[in-house]
Amino acid sequence: MKRRIAVSEDLYNKAAELATKAHVSVEEFVGSVLASRLAGREYFEMQTKRFNGEFERALLEFPGVKPADCVRR
């Protein structure tokens, strides 16, 4: 499936330059970069959810302290 997206000429030229250095087409390069970026975001979101759960469990060990009471500004 092919889709079209609009990008600035400068961005396209930079992608084309990097694709040439990697010996791939611009389409392959952009697809690879986009896939990598999306995978990284999914991983970050998964880790954030995991950390938030661990943080909430840790807070339960201090029942008399609210999170806002612990934060120093």
N, C-alpha and C positions, 0 to 999 in steps of 0.2 A: 504494500500500500504506500502510495506516495502522497505527501502533503506539501503544501507550499507555505512558507512563512516569510515575512518581510523583515529584513535586517538592514542596518545602515551599510553603506558602501565600505566604510572603514572597517566595520566588523567582519564583513564578508572577505575583504582583502586580507585581514589578519588570519582568518580561518583558512583561507586558500594558501597563504604562506606556510602556515603550520602543517597543513595537509601535505603540501609538497615535500616538506622536510621529512614527514613521516611516510612518504611514498604511498599515500592513499588519496582517494577522491575527497573533495570537499564534503560530499554527502556522507561518506563513511566517517570522516573526521567529526563532523557535527553530530552525527548519530551517536558515535562513541562517547563524545564529551557529554552530551545530553543524558545518555544512559548512566554514565558514571556519576553525574551530578544528582540525578534522581535517586540512584541507589544510595549515595552518601546521605541524602536528606532522609530517606526512609530509615537508614541505620541510626542517624542522629535522633529522629523522633522515637524510635524503639528504645534507645538508651535513655532518653529523657524520661519516658514513661517508667522505665525500670528504676531509674534513680529516684523519681518522685515517690514511687511505692516504697523503696527502701528508706527514704527520708521520713515518710509518714510513719512507718513502723518504728523507726528510731525515736521519733517524737513521743510515741506511746510509752516509752520507758521513763518519760518525765511528765507524769500526769498533771502536775500542778503548774507547769510552765506552758504558756501559749507561745507559738512561734514568734509573734510580734515582740514578746518580751525578751527574746534572745537576740534580736537583730539590733546591731549598733549602727548608728548612722553618723 
